[in-house]
């Protein structure tokens, strides 16, 4: 019988790419999610019965243990950018990660891959960064042979980074951003998935790997590149952080007084703290080179999914070519 991997959060942005690659490797894939009915699409990643979504609550021992029963490896992709209800940073990113690792060790599962993030720091003023670090520590306590992947900002067809800002260009001549000079090293989602698969297959050394793309650019430079891809001219406005603190404070207050009916997916005070720090691979850190992976560049991927934000969509390039020929 083929081997089995349980992927927690396997229908999410990163998890679905890992699930597809593991199915291609011939493994059975169990996708553990909160809402299995919304993850039916993962079944198409393999032959009938090879990839199955199942119900799992990462905050519950019995649920997590049941999801990994009989598995040969586990992958944790669960994380939150914005706290909502009981799914807070601590409950999901620290306690949840530790729970998966502890129960995997108890069940004798030998391999675990944990998706963390560049910037994980126990001493950070950001709760997101602190709980990411706490999750890593908990994983290594119970599974010292685990592979921990720390990607920079991840891009790809379903991302909430380039898609979000490209969408803003449809309704405004301005593109306001905070942390315009903060540096990022965007990494393609399928490259992160490939690194995770190497961890599951035992082709990656235990420990932490920081994953960044071929280039590090400022937030402003990334927006300029995005605008070039979608063939739009917009004024990029680098807003000062003091404005961001006021804006995030108001939005967080609205979230509080509305009892989270307004979830504040725009800007939080914690997100603003992270925007102050560069999000690039640390000097001397293990990375893609150690995994034998050549990461994809932005220019080779962005046009494949951002074309829909061009004035004429996928036909914009054709019209531009025709216009140039007439000239």
C-alpha positions as CSV (number, residue, x, y, z in Angstrom):
1,X,0.0,0.0,0.0
2,X,1.3,3.5,-0.8
3,X,2.4,5.8,2.0
4,X,0.1,8.3,3.6
5,X,0.7,12.0,4.4
6,X,-1.7,14.2,6.4
7,X,-1.5,17.9,5.4
8,X,-3.1,20.2,8.0
9,X,-4.4,23.2,6.1
10,X,-4.0,21.3,2.9
11,X,-6.6,23.2,0.9
12,X,-5.1,26.6,1.6
13,X,-2.8,28.6,-0.6
14,X,0.4,26.6,0.1
15,X,-1.2,23.4,1.2
16,X,-3.0,22.7,-2.1
17,X,0.3,22.8,-4.0
18,X,1.9,20.4,-1.5
19,X,-1.1,18.1,-1.8
20,X,-0.9,18.1,-5.6
21,X,2.8,17.3,-5.6
22,X,2.5,14.5,-3.0
23,X,-0.2,12.9,-5.1
24,X,2.1,13.1,-8.1
25,X,4.7,11.3,-6.0
26,X,2.2,8.4,-5.6
27,X,1.3,9.1,-1.9
28,X,-2.1,9.0,-0.5
29,X,-3.0,12.4,0.8
30,X,-5.3,13.3,3.7
31,X,-6.2,17.0,3.7
32,X,-7.2,18.1,7.2
33,X,-9.3,21.2,7.2
34,X,-12.1,23.0,9.1
35,X,-14.6,22.8,6.2
36,X,-14.1,19.7,4.1
37,X,-17.1,20.6,1.9
38,X,-15.2,23.6,0.7
39,X,-12.1,21.5,-0.1
40,X,-13.7,19.0,-2.4
41,X,-11.5,20.4,-5.3
42,X,-8.4,18.6,-3.8
43,X,-9.9,15.3,-4.9
44,X,-9.0,16.1,-8.5
45,X,-5.2,16.1,-7.6
46,X,-5.0,12.3,-7.8
47,X,-6.9,9.2,-8.8
48,X,-10.2,8.3,-7.2
49,X,-9.7,8.0,-3.4
50,X,-6.1,9.1,-3.4
51,X,-6.7,12.6,-2.0
52,X,-9.4,13.1,0.6
53,X,-10.4,16.1,2.6
54,X,-11.4,15.4,6.2
55,X,-12.7,17.5,9.1
56,X,-10.1,18.6,11.7
57,X,-10.0,21.2,14.4
58,X,-6.4,22.1,15.1
59,X,-7.3,23.3,18.6
60,X,-8.5,19.8,19.6
61,X,-6.2,16.9,20.5
62,X,-8.7,14.1,19.5
63,X,-9.4,15.8,16.1
64,X,-5.7,16.3,15.3
65,X,-4.8,12.8,16.4
66,X,-7.6,11.2,14.3
67,X,-6.5,13.1,11.2
68,X,-2.9,11.7,11.4
69,X,-3.8,8.1,12.4
70,X,-1.9,5.7,10.2
71,X,0.1,8.5,8.5
72,X,3.8,8.1,7.6
73,X,4.4,11.9,7.6
74,X,2.6,15.1,8.5
75,X,2.8,18.6,7.1
76,X,1.5,21.7,9.0
77,X,0.5,24.6,6.7
78,X,-2.0,26.2,9.2
79,X,-1.4,29.9,10.0
80,X,-3.3,33.1,10.3
81,X,-2.5,36.7,9.2
82,X,-5.4,38.1,11.2
83,X,-7.0,36.8,14.4
84,X,-10.6,35.9,14.2
85,X,-12.7,34.3,17.0
86,X,-10.9,31.5,18.7
87,X,-8.4,31.2,15.9
88,X,-5.9,33.6,17.4
89,X,-2.2,33.7,16.8
90,X,-1.3,31.7,19.9
91,X,-4.0,29.1,19.5
92,X,-3.2,28.4,15.9
93,X,0.5,29.2,15.3
94,X,2.0,28.2,18.6
95,X,-0.3,25.7,20.4
96,X,-1.6,24.2,17.1
97,X,1.8,23.6,15.7
98,X,3.0,22.1,19.0
99,X,-0.1,19.9,19.2
100,X,0.5,18.4,15.8
101,X,4.2,17.7,16.6
102,X,3.4,16.2,20.0
103,X,0.7,13.8,18.7
104,X,2.9,12.9,15.7
105,X,5.7,11.9,18.1
106,X,3.3,9.9,20.2
107,X,2.0,8.0,17.2
108,X,5.5,7.2,16.0
109,X,5.4,9.3,12.9
110,X,9.0,9.9,11.8
111,X,8.7,12.9,9.4
112,X,7.2,16.3,9.8
113,X,7.4,19.5,7.8
114,X,6.3,22.8,9.3
115,X,5.6,25.9,7.3
116,X,6.6,29.0,9.4
117,X,7.7,32.4,8.1
118,X,10.8,34.6,7.7
119,X,10.7,37.0,10.6
120,X,9.7,34.4,13.3
121,X,11.3,35.9,16.4
122,X,10.6,35.2,20.1
123,X,11.6,38.7,21.0
124,X,9.6,40.5,18.3
125,X,7.0,43.2,19.2
126,X,4.7,41.5,16.7
127,X,2.5,38.8,18.2
128,X,2.4,37.1,14.7
129,X,6.2,36.8,14.7
130,X,6.4,35.7,18.3
131,X,3.8,32.9,17.9
132,X,5.6,31.8,14.7
133,X,8.8,31.4,16.8
134,X,6.9,29.7,19.6
135,X,5.4,27.2,17.1
136,X,8.8,26.4,15.7
137,X,10.2,25.8,19.2
138,X,7.3,23.5,20.1
139,X,7.7,21.5,16.9
140,X,11.4,21.0,17.5
141,X,10.8,20.0,21.1
142,X,8.6,17.1,20.1
143,X,10.0,16.4,16.6
144,X,13.7,17.4,16.6
145,X,14.1,15.9,13.2
146,X,11.4,18.1,11.6
147,X,12.0,20.3,8.6
148,X,10.9,23.9,9.2
149,X,10.4,26.2,6.2
150,X,10.4,29.9,6.5
151,X,9.3,31.5,3.3
152,X,9.2,35.3,2.5
153,X,6.0,36.7,1.1
154,X,4.6,34.0,-1.2
155,X,3.2,34.7,-4.7
156,X,1.2,32.7,-7.1
157,X,-2.2,32.5,-8.7
158,X,-4.2,32.5,-5.5
159,X,-2.0,34.9,-3.5
160,X,-3.4,37.8,-1.4
161,X,-0.4,40.1,-2.1
162,X,-0.1,40.9,-5.8
163,X,-3.8,40.1,-6.5
164,X,-4.9,42.5,-3.8
165,X,-2.9,45.5,-4.9
166,X,-3.5,44.8,-8.6
167,X,-7.2,44.8,-7.8
168,X,-6.9,48.2,-6.2
169,X,-5.6,49.7,-9.4
170,X,-9.0,49.1,-11.0
171,X,-10.7,51.6,-8.7
172,X,-8.1,54.2,-7.9
173,X,-5.4,56.3,-9.6
174,X,-3.4,56.0,-6.4
175,X,-1.7,53.0,-4.8
176,X,-1.1,53.8,-1.1
177,X,1.3,51.5,0.8
178,X,3.0,51.4,4.2
179,X,6.7,50.4,4.5
180,X,7.5,51.5,0.9
181,X,11.3,50.9,1.6
182,X,10.9,47.6,3.4
183,X,12.6,44.8,1.5
184,X,10.9,41.5,0.5
185,X,12.2,38.4,-1.3
186,X,9.0,37.0,-2.9
187,X,9.0,33.2,-3.4
188,X,6.8,31.2,-5.8
189,X,4.3,29.1,-4.0
190,X,5.1,25.9,-6.0
191,X,8.8,26.3,-5.0
192,X,7.7,26.3,-1.4
193,X,5.6,23.2,-2.1
194,X,8.6,21.5,-3.7
195,X,10.7,22.2,-0.7
196,X,8.0,20.7,1.6
197,X,7.8,17.6,-0.5
198,X,11.6,17.1,-0.2
199,X,11.1,17.3,3.6
200,X,8.4,14.6,3.5
201,X,10.5,12.3,1.3
202,X,13.6,12.7,3.5
203,X,15.5,14.6,0.9
204,X,16.0,17.7,3.1
205,X,18.2,17.9,6.2
206,X,16.3,18.6,9.5
207,X,16.2,22.1,10.8
208,X,15.3,25.5,9.5
209,X,15.4,26.6,5.8
210,X,14.7,30.2,4.8
211,X,13.1,30.4,1.4
212,X,13.3,33.5,-0.8
213,X,13.2,34.1,-4.5
214,X,16.1,35.2,-6.8
215,X,15.6,38.9,-6.0
216,X,15.1,41.1,-3.0
217,X,13.2,44.3,-3.7
218,X,11.5,47.1,-1.8
219,X,7.7,47.2,-1.4
220,X,7.7,50.2,-3.8
221,X,9.8,48.3,-6.4
222,X,7.5,45.3,-6.2
223,X,4.5,47.5,-6.9
224,X,6.3,49.2,-9.8
225,X,7.0,45.7,-11.3
226,X,3.4,44.7,-10.8
227,X,2.1,47.8,-12.5
228,X,4.4,47.1,-15.4
229,X,2.9,43.6,-15.7
230,X,-0.7,44.8,-15.7
231,X,0.0,47.7,-18.1
232,X,-1.4,50.4,-15.8
233,X,0.0,53.7,-14.6
234,X,-0.7,54.5,-10.9
235,X,0.8,56.9,-8.4
236,X,2.5,54.9,-5.6
237,X,2.2,56.8,-2.4
238,X,4.4,55.7,0.5
239,X,2.5,56.6,3.6
240,X,4.3,57.2,6.9
241,X,3.9,54.7,9.7
242,X,2.2,57.2,12.0
243,X,-0.7,57.4,9.6
244,X,-0.8,53.6,9.6
245,X,-0.9,53.5,13.4
246,X,-4.0,55.7,13.4
247,X,-5.7,53.8,10.5
248,X,-4.9,50.4,12.0
249,X,-6.0,51.5,15.4
250,X,-9.4,52.7,14.1
251,X,-9.9,49.5,12.1
252,X,-8.9,47.3,15.0
253,X,-11.4,49.2,17.2
254,X,-14.2,48.7,14.7
255,X,-13.4,45.0,14.8
256,X,-13.6,45.0,18.6
257,X,-16.8,47.0,19.0
258,X,-18.6,45.0,16.2
259,X,-17.7,41.8,18.0
260,X,-15.6,40.8,14.9
261,X,-18.5,41.2,12.5
262,X,-16.1,43.6,10.8
263,X,-13.0,41.3,10.6
264,X,-10.5,44.0,9.6
265,X,-8.8,42.4,6.6
266,X,-7.4,45.8,5.6
267,X,-4.7,46.7,8.0
268,X,-4.0,45.7,11.7
269,X,-1.6,47.1,14.2
270,X,0.3,43.8,14.3
271,X,0.7,43.7,10.5
272,X,2.0,47.3,10.6
273,X,4.7,46.2,13.0
274,X,5.9,43.5,10.6
275,X,6.0,46.0,7.7
276,X,8.7,47.9,9.5
277,X,11.2,45.0,9.1
278,X,12.8,43.6,6.0
279,X,11.5,40.2,5.0
280,X,14.5,38.6,3.3
281,X,16.6,35.5,3.8
282,X,19.2,35.8,6.6
283,X,22.9,35.8,5.7
284,X,24.2,32.3,6.1
285,X,20.8,30.6,6.4
286,X,20.1,27.3,4.6
287,X,17.8,27.8,1.6
288,X,16.9,26.6,-1.8
289,X,20.5,26.0,-2.8
290,X,20.8,23.4,0.0
291,X,17.6,21.7,-1.3
292,X,18.7,21.6,-4.9
293,X,15.9,23.9,-6.0
294,X,16.2,26.9,-8.4
295,X,13.5,29.3,-7.4
296,X,11.3,30.9,-10.1
297,X,11.6,34.6,-10.7
298,X,8.7,37.1,-10.5
299,X,8.9,38.1,-14.1
300,X,8.5,34.4,-15.2
301,X,5.3,33.9,-13.2
302,X,3.4,37.2,-12.6
303,X,2.1,37.6,-16.2
304,X,0.6,34.1,-16.0
305,X,-2.1,35.3,-13.5
306,X,-2.0,39.0,-13.3
307,X,-3.1,39.5,-16.9
308,X,-6.7,39.7,-15.8
309,X,-6.0,43.1,-14.2
310,X,-4.8,44.6,-17.5
311,X,-7.2,47.1,-19.2
312,X,-8.0,44.6,-21.9
313,X,-7.2,41.4,-20.0
314,X,-5.4,38.7,-21.8
315,X,-5.8,40.5,-25.1
316,X,-3.8,43.6,-23.9
317,X,-0.5,42.2,-25.3
318,X,-2.1,41.5,-28.7
319,X,-3.5,45.0,-28.9
320,X,-0.2,46.5,-27.9
321,X,1.7,44.5,-30.5
322,X,-0.8,45.6,-33.2
323,X,-0.5,49.2,-32.1
324,X,3.3,49.0,-32.3
325,X,3.1,47.5,-35.8
326,X,0.9,50.4,-37.0
327,X,3.5,52.8,-35.6
